[in-house]
Amino acid sequence: MRRLKLKGSIGFAVLLLWVGVVAALEPSYEQAPTLYSETEPVTPLTVIRDRIRNGEDLLSGKSSEEILVKLLKLLEVPVESQVLVYSKTSAQNSRISPDRPRAIYFSDNAYVGWVQFGNIEVVTFDEKLGMVFHLLDISSRDTVRFIRDRSCLNCHGGSSTRNWPGLLVRSVFPRDDGQPIFHAGTFRTDHSSPLSERWGGWYVTGSAGGQAHLGNIIAEEDTSTRKVSYQPVVVSAVDSLDGIFPTDPYPAGGVSDIVALMVLEHQLAVHNSLVEGNLVTRQTLHRHRKMKEAFGEPVTSPMSETNLRVIQSQADRIVGNLLFAEEHVMAETGVEGSDRFQKAFQANARSTADHRSLKDFRLYERLFKYRCSYLIYSDAFQHLPGELKSLVMAKLKAVLDGTAAVEYPHLSDTERERITDILTETLPAFSDK
C-alpha cells in the first residue's frame, strides 16, 4: 500500500508540474479569472458597435477621414490631440512613412490610431479586462467591421508592457523610409524619460526651449562601419508641418504637438499601472478564494500577508505614477506647444471654486502645475477593485497629509496642500472616510 501511495503521489506531482508548465507558457491575463481573449468586453467602443448593429448609422462615410472624425466625436476624443509618427513601428507598417505618418489621438479614456488607406486602431477600457484592442476595418465605407485581433498582444501584452495588456511609445532612429535602424538602439519612453531620448520617428511641432530631442530626424547608416548619424527632416521648433508632407488628409492638419506628446507619454505610464494593478489584484483575490475553498475555509476570511503584499505593491506603483514620482525634470526654458491642444485637453477639467485643476499646465521644469494625475478621474481608475482602490487612496492621503511625505520629497508642503484642496472638491471618493 505504501508503494502504491508513493506512485500516486508521484503521478499527482507530475500532473501538477505539467499544469504549472502549461500555465507558465500562457500569459497571466489569459488565465482565470481574466481569460482576456475569451471574454467579451464591454467598453465605449463595443457600445458604439452594438448601436450600429441595432440599426443606427453612426460610422458610414465617403472617406476614411470622415469615418475617423465621426469615431473621435463618438468616443469624445479631441481632434486637437493629434500626434504623428512616421517610423514603421505599427501593425500597419507598409502604409507608414515620413510622407504618410500614422496619426494618434487620445483622451482620458480612449486611444485611436489612424493610417491613410488602412484600418483604424482603437483602445478602450473594460472594467475587468483593462485595455481592449480593436481594429476597425473600414475598407467598405458602408459597413465597419469591428475586429478584436489577438495579434495586437504580440507587442501590447509582452515584456515591453510588463507582460500585461498595455501601451508604449517607442523612440527609434528611422531611415528615410521610416524603417528603424534597430541596432542603433531604441527607447521606450514615458514621463520619466529624458527629452534627449524621446520622439525618434515622431514629428514634433512646438518648441522644446533649446532642449535636445530625437523628433523630426532621419537617420543614416555607414554600411562599412555600421555607425549611425542623423539629420533633421525639419527644424525642431516649427508650428506646422505643412510643406513637409501632404497634411490635408489629417483632421488637425500638420500638427504633432510637443505638449500633446508629453501628455500621451504620461498617460501611458499611469494607464499601464492601473491596468496591471486591476488585473493582478483580481487574480490575487481569485487565488485567495480558491485556496480558502480548497481548505474548506470561509472565502471572507483575511488574506495572507503574501497576497496583501502583492496588492500593496501594486497600490504603491500606482501612487508613484499618479504623483509623478520619477518625472524627468525639464530645463527652466520648458516647452511651448499649441493653445488648441491645451484648450481641448482642459475642456473636461474638474476645477475648484477658485479655478484650479489637475489639468493646469506648468510646462517648465515639469509638465503640470500640480503633480497628481488627472487620470485619477478616469474610467481605468474607477474600475479598480475596491481592495486595491482603498489602498491607493489611503497611501495617497498619507502622502498628501504629510504622514508619508518623506517618500515623495519632490512634492513641497504647498503643492501637497493644493492637491489636497483640488481632490477634496473634485473627487468625492477622496473625502470619504
Helices and strands as residue ranges (DSSP letters): H 2-25, G 28-30, H 44-53, H 64-74, G 79-81, E 83-85, G 93-95, E 102-106, E 111-114, E 120-126, E 130-137, E 145-147, G 150-152, H 153-156, G 159-161, E 169-171, G 182-184, E 187-189, G 195-197, E 217-221, E 228-232, H 258-294, H 305-322, H 339-345, G 346-348, G 374-377, H 379-382, H 386-400, G 405-407, H 413-426, H 428-431
